[in-house]
Amino acid sequence: MAVVDGEGGGSGRRARWRCLLLWATAWLTILAGLLLAPGALADSCVDCHRQLGRGLGEAVHGWQGSIHQEAGVTCSGCHGGNPASFERAKAMGAGFVGRPGPRQAVQLCARCHADPRAMRQYNLRTDQYSEYLTSAHGRRLMAREDSGVATCLSCHGAHEILSPASPRSRVNRGNVPAMCAGCHADPQRMRSSRIRTDQMTAYQRGVHGRLLLEAGDRRVPTCADCHGIHGAVPPGVGEVANVCGTCHFVIARYFREGAHAQAVHDIGVPKCISCHAAHDVVPAGLDLYAGNGPGRCGSCHPEASEPFRVGLAIQSLIAGAQEGLTRTQAEIARLHREGTDVRELEGLIVEAKAAVIEAKPVAHALQVAAVKVRTNRALRLLARVDERARSLRRELEGRRRALTVALSLTLGIMGLLFIKRASLRDPGSAEESGGPET
């Protein structure tokens, strides 16, 4: 009995020791994690500013959760000083920057972001600073000491810097127009630059703005796609077609083949925006080829001129093909609703539609013959569809007539059978009809 007690007491002590060892290991693991975590070491900047009110205290709250805090970039990385000291004089000692001015802030950001060795691990570009120096913002800041221009902090924020992939980031694709409008829609801020302030309103009206801001289509261009990100400048006269052509590359190719491209080289117009506008871009319609309103052929060319007649010819060709396509599609849809198999015609319709669509960018070369090649191909395809549709219509009507005859005969026979059946079931009918007496 005593032996059993001794063995039980030993196992109990071993169990207690194992429990204590597990607790100690767990606490040491947690402590090591805290000590090794980025920014977990004592930081006088964070500890002091966290206790301050609005303004100075908001810096810490903005930094917490930022991309810099996640990467282990602390206050001293930008502001200098000694974060290990809690004495004011030492904490704000040698190298302390405090609140950097606009020019100094840009250079502080470039100290890391223009260093390939520092950015290699994040796979980030390192040409932002050099591009910024070529931009309208950078030139005004560096050459004129204009502190009112946009700097890194204006767009990315000072402490609350987030990844562009974050929906809350100022530079997230869906937020870029509003971010740019923060300055460019402010008449007072733009007064010295003599720049219009209605771009955001116009962009919201245009097809690009509606697709991005209302439909959430992230493929459409924002301010940065046309004007540049860090090297932001208004596109020059000869650059507009190239800028628009980064998305509309087929149209740009035909534009360079036409008379308008040569006119841009000679006199600076017409550019893409001359007909389609800059920010309030509207879907291009065939009405641009007629009339003399803004963006229409007549706004530059007299109605009796050859260029105006070229525009009317292009309009007529494309309009005729579009009308034929619409009419044929409607007939095919009716046949389909009425139960006809139209799969063999759908491929031809797709080809015809593609030819009409192709004619529109080709029109930018201002060559009537080239447009006619596409519209004629569409019309030939539609003629084949129409011919087959008429044949299917005749077959359908023939089946309907045959069905009508068959139904009539069936109903007639059923009626006669019904009468015969009724006469067989009524014995008195024979007497009434003058049959022999018994």
N, C-alpha and C positions, 0 to 999 in steps of 0.2 A: 504493500500500500504506500509506503514511504517512497519507494522507487518511482512509482507512478506519479506521486506528487512532485518529485524532483524533476522528472522528465517534463511534466506539464509546466512547471515554473520556468524551466529553461526555454521551452518553446515560446512561452508568453513573452519572456524578455527579448528573445530574438525578433518576435513579431513587432514589439514596441520599437526596437532599434531600426527595423526595416521601415516602419512608418515614419519615424523621425528623419531617416535618411531620405525618404521620398519627399517629405515636406521641405527639407533643406535644399534638395536638388531643384524642386519647383521654384522656390523663392530665388535661388541663385540664377536660374534661367531667366526669370522675369526681370531681375535686377540687371543681368547682362544685356538683355534686350533693350532695356531703357537706356543703359549707358551707351550702347553702340548705335542706337537710333539716331538718324540725322537731326541735329539741333537739340538733342536731349541733354547735352551737357549744360552746365550753368551758363546762362546768357543774360548778362545784366540788361542788355537792350530790351529783350522780351519781358523780363521780370518787371522792369520799371515802367515801360510803356503800357504794359497790360493793365496797370493800376491807374493810368491816367484817363481822363475823360475823352470827350469827342476831339477829333483832330489827331492829337499825338497817340491816343489809344487806338484809334481806328487803323493805324498803320499795322499793328500787330494782328488785329482781327482780319485785315485784308490779306496779310502774308500767310496766315494759317489757312491751309487748304489750297494755296496757290501752287503753280508748277514749280516755282523756285523752292518753296518749302519742301515739296516732294523730292526735289533733287538735292536737298541739303545745302542750298544757298541761303545763308543767314544775313542778318542786317549788316554785319561788318564786311560782307562781300561787296557791298555797294557803298556803304557809308564810312567804312574804315573804323578806327577806334579799337578798343580792347574790350571785347564782350566778357572776358573772364574776370575783369575787375569791377567791383561794386562801388569804387570810389569815383566820384564824378570827374575829378581831374584826370585820373588815369583812364577811365572808360572813354572819355572824349579827348584822349591824348593825341599822339603823333598820328598823322594820316587821317584824322577824323574829318569827314566831309560835311556832315549835317544835311541841310536841305540843298541839293545841287540845283543850279540854275539850268535853263533849257539846254544851253550849249554843253555844259558839263555833264548833264544827264545823258545826252546822246553819246558822248565820249566814254562815259562809264559803262553803258550797255555794250559799246563796241569793244571794250577791253576783253570781254569774254566772247561775245557773239561774232567778232571778226577774227577770232583765234581758231584756226582749223584743229589744233590739238585739243582745245577745250571742247569743241563742238562735235568732234568725230564720234564720240560715244553716243551722242543723241541723234546723229545723222541729220544735222541741221545745216542749212546754207550759212556761209560766212561772208557773203557779199552785200549784206543789207546796208552796212555803213557806207561802203563805196557807192552804192546805188543812191542812198539818201543824199549824199553830197551832190549828186547830179540833179536832184529833184528841185522843183520850185520851192518846196519847204526848206530843204537843206541849204540852197543858195541864199535864200533870204535870211536864214538863221546865221550862217557862217560869214557871209559877206556884209550883211547890213545889221547884224545883231538884233534882228527882229524877233522879239521874244513871244510874239503872238502867233507864230506859225506852229504847225503840228510837229511834235517830237515823238520819240518812242513812247513816252508816258501818255501822250494825248490819245493814242490809239490802243495801246496794250494795257494801260493803267500803271500806277506806280507800285503798289504792293499786291493788289488783288489780281495778279497776272495769271490768266488761265490758258490752257492749251486751246488752239484754234478749233480743235475738235469738240470742245465743250459748247453746248447750246447757250451757256451763260456768258461765254467769252465775247468781248466787244468785236473781235476780229473773226468770229465765226461767220461763215459765208452768208447765213441768213440775216446777220446783224450788221454787215458792212455798210449798206446804204444809210441806215440810221446813225451809225457811228460817224460816217463822213458828214452827214447832214448836221451833226452836232455843231460843227463849225460853219460849213458851207451854206446852211440855211439861216444863219444868223446875220442879218443885215449890218448890225453894228460891228461885228467882228470882221466882216468882209469889206467894210467901207474903205479901208486903206488899200485893198487889193483891187478894187473896182471890178469885182467878179459878181456875176448874177447869183441870186440866192433862191431861185425857183427850181433848181435841178431836181431836188427830192420830190417836189410836187409833180413835176413833169415825168420823172421816172415811175412814180406810182400810177400815172395814167397810161404809160406805155406798155407794150406787150411784154417786155422784159420784166418790168416791175410787178405786173400782175401775176406773171408766172412764178416769180420768186416769192413775193410777199403774200399772195393769196392762195396759189396752188401748191406752194412749197417745193417747186422744181429747182433743185440746186444746180442744174446744168446751165442755166441762163447766166449771162454776164452780170457782174456787179460793177461798181465804180472801179475797183482794183483791176478787173480784167481789161478794161479799156484804157485806164489812165496809168496803170502800173501800181505796184504795192509800195515799195520803199522809194523807187525812183519816179514818183508820181509827177507827171507833167501832162498838159493838154496835148493830144496828138497833133503833130504838125500837118501842114497842108498835104504833103505827099505821103503821109503815114496812115491816113484815115482808112483807105481801102485795105491796107495791110492789117490794121487793127481789127476791122470788121471781118476781114478774111480769115482770121484765126479760127473763127467759128463757121462763117459762110464762105468756105474756101472754094467751092465750085463757082459761086457767083463772082468771087474776086478774080478767078481765072478768066472768065469770059469778059469781065469788066476791063481787064488789062488789054484785051484784044480789040476793044472798041474805040470809037472816037472820043468818048468822054475821058478815058485815061490820058489821051494825048492832050485834051483840053486842060485837065488838071495840071499836067506838066507845064503847059504854056501860060495859062492865066489863073490857075488855082481852083477852078470850079469846072464842072459840078462834082462834088464829092458825094459819098454815100449819104451823108447827113443833109445834103442839099435837097434830096427827094424824100428821104425817110425820116428826117429829124434826128437829133442827137440823143436826147434823154426820153422824150415821149414818143418812142418809136411805135408806129402803128403797123398792123399787117398790111403789106403792099397789095393794092387792088389794081385792076385794069383801068380804073378811072384816072390813074396817074398819067396815062398816055394821052388824055384828052383834056381840054379846058386850059385855063391860064391861072388857076389858083396856086397857092404855095406848094412847091414840090412837083407840080405838073409840068409837062413838056412846054405848054404855052407860057409858063412863067419866064422862060428863057428864049423860046423860039416863036416867031410870028406864025400865025395859022397858015399863011401862004407859003411858008418855007419848006424846003425839002426835008430837014430834020423832023418837022412837025408831021409831015405826011408819013415818014418812016414810023413814027410812033403810032399813028392811026392804023397803019398796015399791020404792025405787030399786035396791036390791041384786037383788031378784027380777026386775025388768025387764031390767037389764043382763045378769044371769046367763042368763036365758032366751034372749036374743038371741045371747049368746056360744056357748051350747050348740048352738043351731040353726046358727050359722055353722060351728062345728067339725064337726058332723055332715054338713052339706052339702059342706064342703070335702073331707071324707074320701070321700064318694060320688063326687064329681067326679074325685078322684085315682084311684079304682078304675077308673072308666070310661076315664080316660086311659091307664092301664096296660094295659087290655084292648083298646086300639087304637081307641077312639072319639074322634072329633074334638070337643073340648069348648071350642074357642076362643070360640064364641058365648056360653058361660056364664061365662067368666072375667071379662068386663067387669061382669056383674051381681054376681059375687062381690066384686069390688073395691068396687063401690058399697055393697054391704051391709056390708062390713068398715069402710068409711069412716063409715057411719051409727053403727055400734057404737062406734067410736073417738070420734066426736063426742059420744056420749051421756055419756062419762066426764067431760070438763070441764064439760058442761052440768049434771051432777049437783051441782057446787059451788054452784049457785044454789038448791039444795034445793027445786026445783019438780018434783013428780012428773009433772005434765002435760007439761012441756017435755022431760023424759027420755023419756016414752012416745012422743012424736012421733018421736024418732030411732029408738027400738027398734022401733016399729011399721013404720017405713019399711024397716028392715033385714029384719024378718020377712016383709014383702010381697015384697021382692026375693028372699029365700030361697025363698019359696013358688013363685015363678015358676021359679027354678032347679030346685027339687025336681020340679015338674011336667014340665019339659023333660027332666030327668035320667031320670025314670020312662019317658018316651017313648023316649029313647035306649036305655034298658035293654031295653025291649020290642023295639025294632028290632034290638038286638044279639042278644037271645035268638032272635028270628025268623031272623036270618041264621045263627045257630049251628044251628038246627033244619034250615034249608034246606041248610046245608053238610053236616050229618050225613046227610040223605037222599041228597044228591048223591054223597057219598063212598060210601054203602052201595050205591047203584045202580052206581056206577063199579066198585067192587070186585066186585059180583055179575057184571057183564058181563065184567070181566077174568077172573073165575073160569071162566065158561062158555066164553070164548074159549080159555082155557088148556086146558080139557078137550077142546074140539073140536080144537085144534091137536095135542094129544097123540094123539087117536084117529086123525087123518089120518097121522101119522108112524109108526103101528104097524100094518102090513098084517095081522098075525095076528088082530087084534081082530075083523075081519069074519067069519072062519071060526068063531071062538069064539062069535060071536053067532048061528050057525045060518044062514049065507048059502048060496046055491045051489052045488052041486058041478059041476066041469068034467069 
